[in-house]
Structure formats: C-alpha cells, structure tokens
Amino acid sequence: MTAVPLSSLSLFPGTREQIIESRTRSYASWGRGTTLQEYLERDARTDNHEVSRNNKLMTWVLARRDSPGSLDFMCSCETYWREGLVRAGSSTDPNLKNKENEVEVVDCCAVASVFTPAINRGKGYARHMMRLLHWVVAPSHSLPKEFPAAWGTPPQRPSFIKNAAFSVLYSDVGPTFYHAGPSYDKEDGWKVVNPVSTIWSVSKAHELLSPIKNDALNWKWFDEDSINGAWKVDEAAMKEEMSKVPASGKTLFSYLPTKGVAGFQHHRLQQFWVKMNPKPIYWGISLASDSESTALDLSTFASWTLDFRPPTMNSLIITRLRSNREDFKKLLAQVVDFAKKHSIEEVEVWNLPSALEETAHSFGGKTIVRDEHLSSFKWYGHEKNEDVSWLYNEKFCWC
Ligand SMILES: CC(C)(COP(=O)(O)OP(=O)(O)OC[C@H]1O[C@@H](n2cnc3c(N)ncnc32)[C@H](O)[C@@H]1OP(=O)(O)O)[C@@H](O)C(=O)NCCC(=O)NCCS
C-alpha cells in the first residue's frame, strides 16, 4: 500500500469502536500470553480505574480527514492526564505566574501504546502522529507560531483537554524514534533521560542480607486499601522535598503518585500476579518512626509492583523508594524477604539515589542503563531542556 499524503491525515480522539480496534490491533505485540478476550478485559478494567476515568485516558487515532471515524485508521496512541509538580528555576519566563523555587501543582500527560499495524509501517505515520500530538496537548506558547503548511490544518483539540506542562513516555523503540517535535523541521520532541535500573538477584541478595535482623523493628505493610493513604503522604513529602532541593537555577518537575498513578502499576498486572502462590496482598512497606506521633511516616518507604510472567519475567519492581543510607539495608532486606516468599527472582528499582548505590551494590545489586522503557520527556515551558530536571524518574509513573 502506498503512503497517503500526510496533509490528508489528522489526529482525532478515537471513537469507542476505534478504541476497541486499536486494542485489538496491539494485542499481537502486547498480548503477553493472554487471550484477546483477557487482553480487552484488562483494558476495560483500566478504563474504570481512577488513572483513566473522566477523560484522563484518551485514545488518539491518525486517520483520513474525510473519514475520521473509519476503522481503517493509520495508527494510534494513548495519553493519560495526570498531575505533577513544577518548581520554577531562574530561567523561567518572568511573566509566568510561578515564582522561582515555589512548588506548583500542574497538569501533565503521559503517552503510551504507540502502535502502527504491520501493513502501515515504515510510511512515517507513527512519527507524524507523535508530531501532531504536541499540537493537542501543549500550551500554545510552546508551539511554533504557524502550523506547518505541508501538514494541512492543525488537529482540533477537544475543549476538555488541558495544557500539559510536560509530557513523558517510555520508549521501547530506541532513543531517537520519539525525537519528533511539533515543528516541520526540528527534532525537538521527547528526550531520553536516565533510563537507569539497579537489579538484584533475590537468591543472592537474600543470602547477603540474611545477617540483618529486622523482625524487632516496627514495620508497616500496605495492602490494596492502605497503600492509597500512603500515596497521599508520599505526595506531601515529595512537595516538601522538592521545595528543599538546593537552588541550582534549574526548573524541577515530577509526576505525583496520587489519583491512581502509582496504584495503576500493580493494577495493570493483576491478571498475572493473581496466579501467584501465595497470592500477594502487600504493595508497600514503611518503617514506623520512634516518635509518639500516630501520623504515617514514609521516611523509610518502598512500594512495588509484581511482573509475574514466568519464564520470561518474574520481578518485583520498586515503584517508589525513600530511605536514608543507614536504614536502606534494613528496608532492602524486608523487600527481598517478601520477594523470596513469593518466589520472585529479581528485584529492580529505577534511578536509585546515588547515596544508596554503595549499599545496593554491596548486597549484590547491579546498576545498568536499560535498553527498553527509556524514560523520555518533552518540556512545554519556556526553559531549554538543559535547564530542567526530572525528579522521581521512577517506575511509579510508567504507563
Ligand atoms: C514502532 C512503530 C510504532 C513504528 O511505526 P511506523 O508507523 O512504522 O513508524 P514510522 O514509519 O513513522 O517511522 C519513523 C522512524 O522510526 C523508525 N522506526 C520504525 N520502527 C522502529 C523501531 N521498532 N525501532 C527503531 N526505529 C524504528 C523508522 O525507520 C523511521 O525512521 P526514518 O524516518 O529515519 O526512516 C511500529 O513499528 C509498531 O507499532 N511497533 C510495535 C509496537 C511498538 O513497539 N510500539 C512502540 C512502543 S514504545
């Protein structure tokens, strides 16, 4: 099939039928040993999850302008709308309302499920779709003054779409595929930043950590319900921490774990971990403080998801981590012990703070640069990429 001229195509919010068609198409790549029915049921469950409800999850299709609702669309992708934090640095436009070093809650989005069916591949459709996506999520001040004439007229933006302060995606197709920006001739799209993981073999780490006796400590385990309370405390702690990062002139940004974002990590993989024996009931742990206060203290805290798809995957992936150097080995010992009890083979964490690396490595952890799930961001503020810094580039905000 020859490629259709890009000017005859545009980006549209998917109809219900197009959403189902888009999921049915991607089943071939991401079905992961499930039946098509199970795959569609998982996505239907996601539709009802807080992370997606109220138009937070949108499916977009690149389709012909003269038949936007056709099931014969070229390719598709999804955006998840979320909340994040931004702390403006010194290069922020002085006309903007955010003041230097003040932490502000912002709207932002995450891009997922970019998919072109095999018959349409290699014709520039996915790349064009990603270029157009900027035009429906970014604030107008961050877009070129004129929409490129070669692309026809700009895509229409549904009225409920908010302006994203930034967007993030996780590339499984290398570091350059998502460089496409909103301009015709500039590669100023998503930029890969720190796709770094530290990974432990559970059997080895368990052996090395076994001399650490933790049982007398006051650990709090979080189940499906109580972990929601933890995200709220974590959100407050992230705001506080961001406000205290020493000023470097850089603008800081992060996602927030609340509104279903962090919980989505284990919800998404439920169809696999329900088959584990014993079935996991805990999704996080914290060390209670010595103080008299009854308030939840997350100064030593880990949450996780379980990717249980043996024989290919059998991992506990830490989604959020907070610890000082001294308590980290105690926390790690608890997490590894939990993993061992569930016959998990590996524990992984993204972007371990450098202060914890030495301890991590002394208990068998290996730090690597991932060649998949490459964390990438597109900043829609006035600052240049080198003047912004992503805090908490961890698994909790993956999609
Ligand atoms: C990846 C995918 C979306 C590309 O779709 P497409 O419509 O064929 O992409 P385009 O034609 O717009 O390709 C744009 C560029 O990316 C390159 N590219 C395409 N697929 C690629 C891949 N898998 N890895 C790296 N680069 C790739 C193309 O060579 C092209 O480069 P060029 O402009 O220098 O020639 C499609 O192959 C697909 O759906 N794959 C399965 C699902 C998947 O992996 N999605 C991405 C998840 S992060």
PDBQT file of the ligand as one rigid body, heavy atoms in Angstrom, charges set to zero:
ROOT
HETATM    1  C1  LIG A 401       7.273   1.412  16.393  1.00  0.00    +0.000 C 
HETATM    2  C2  LIG A 401       6.124   1.653  15.427  1.00  0.00    +0.000 C 
HETATM    3  C3  LIG A 401       5.009   2.406  16.159  1.00  0.00    +0.000 C 
HETATM    4  C4  LIG A 401       6.629   2.492  14.259  1.00  0.00    +0.000 C 
HETATM    5  O1  LIG A 401       5.521   2.828  13.442  1.00  0.00    +0.000 OA
HETATM    6  P1  LIG A 401       5.700   3.334  11.941  1.00  0.00    +0.000 P 
HETATM    7  O2  LIG A 401       4.420   3.992  11.553  1.00  0.00    +0.000 OA
HETATM    8  O3  LIG A 401       6.217   2.254  11.101  1.00  0.00    +0.000 OA
HETATM    9  O4  LIG A 401       6.870   4.406  12.147  1.00  0.00    +0.000 OA
HETATM   10  P2  LIG A 401       7.362   5.494  11.117  1.00  0.00    +0.000 P 
HETATM   11  O5  LIG A 401       7.147   4.986   9.723  1.00  0.00    +0.000 OA
HETATM   12  O6  LIG A 401       6.757   6.792  11.451  1.00  0.00    +0.000 OA
HETATM   13  O7  LIG A 401       8.909   5.512  11.437  1.00  0.00    +0.000 OA
HETATM   14  C5  LIG A 401       9.572   6.672  11.837  1.00  0.00    +0.000 C 
HETATM   15  C6  LIG A 401      11.036   6.364  12.012  1.00  0.00    +0.000 C 
HETATM   16  O8  LIG A 401      11.251   5.434  13.069  1.00  0.00    +0.000 OA
HETATM   17  C7  LIG A 401      11.996   4.300  12.623  1.00  0.00    +0.000 C 
HETATM   18  N1  LIG A 401      11.461   3.122  13.288  1.00  0.00    +0.000 N 
HETATM   19  C8  LIG A 401      10.326   2.471  12.970  1.00  0.00    +0.000 A 
HETATM   20  N2  LIG A 401      10.163   1.437  13.776  1.00  0.00    +0.000 NA
HETATM   21  C9  LIG A 401      11.214   1.401  14.622  1.00  0.00    +0.000 A 
HETATM   22  C10 LIG A 401      11.617   0.540  15.676  1.00  0.00    +0.000 A 
HETATM   23  N3  LIG A 401      10.895  -0.541  16.038  1.00  0.00    +0.000 N 
HETATM   24  N4  LIG A 401      12.777   0.831  16.324  1.00  0.00    +0.000 NA
HETATM   25  C11 LIG A 401      13.525   1.902  15.994  1.00  0.00    +0.000 A 
HETATM   26  N5  LIG A 401      13.174   2.751  14.985  1.00  0.00    +0.000 NA
HETATM   27  C12 LIG A 401      12.052   2.491  14.307  1.00  0.00    +0.000 A 
HETATM   28  C13 LIG A 401      11.749   4.267  11.134  1.00  0.00    +0.000 C 
HETATM   29  O9  LIG A 401      12.818   3.618  10.498  1.00  0.00    +0.000 OA
HETATM   30  C14 LIG A 401      11.661   5.722  10.775  1.00  0.00    +0.000 C 
HETATM   31  O10 LIG A 401      12.953   6.273  10.670  1.00  0.00    +0.000 OA
HETATM   32  P3  LIG A 401      13.348   7.193   9.408  1.00  0.00    +0.000 P 
HETATM   33  O11 LIG A 401      12.386   8.359   9.467  1.00  0.00    +0.000 OA
HETATM   34  O12 LIG A 401      14.764   7.559   9.693  1.00  0.00    +0.000 OA
HETATM   35  O13 LIG A 401      13.129   6.322   8.234  1.00  0.00    +0.000 OA
HETATM   36  C15 LIG A 401       5.575   0.301  14.862  1.00  0.00    +0.000 C 
HETATM   37  O14 LIG A 401       6.650  -0.414  14.322  1.00  0.00    +0.000 OA
HETATM   38  C16 LIG A 401       4.873  -0.556  15.897  1.00  0.00    +0.000 C 
HETATM   39  O15 LIG A 401       3.681  -0.376  16.129  1.00  0.00    +0.000 OA
HETATM   40  N6  LIG A 401       5.608  -1.496  16.530  1.00  0.00    +0.000 N 
HETATM   41  C17 LIG A 401       5.032  -2.388  17.541  1.00  0.00    +0.000 C 
HETATM   42  C18 LIG A 401       4.617  -1.633  18.793  1.00  0.00    +0.000 C 
HETATM   43  C19 LIG A 401       5.721  -0.799  19.391  1.00  0.00    +0.000 C 
HETATM   44  O16 LIG A 401       6.834  -1.252  19.584  1.00  0.00    +0.000 OA
HETATM   45  N7  LIG A 401       5.385   0.476  19.717  1.00  0.00    +0.000 N 
HETATM   46  C20 LIG A 401       6.298   1.402  20.351  1.00  0.00    +0.000 C 
HETATM   47  C21 LIG A 401       6.214   1.260  21.820  1.00  0.00    +0.000 C 
HETATM   48  S1  LIG A 401       7.268   2.374  22.688  1.00  0.00    +0.000 SA
ENDROOT
TORSDOF 0
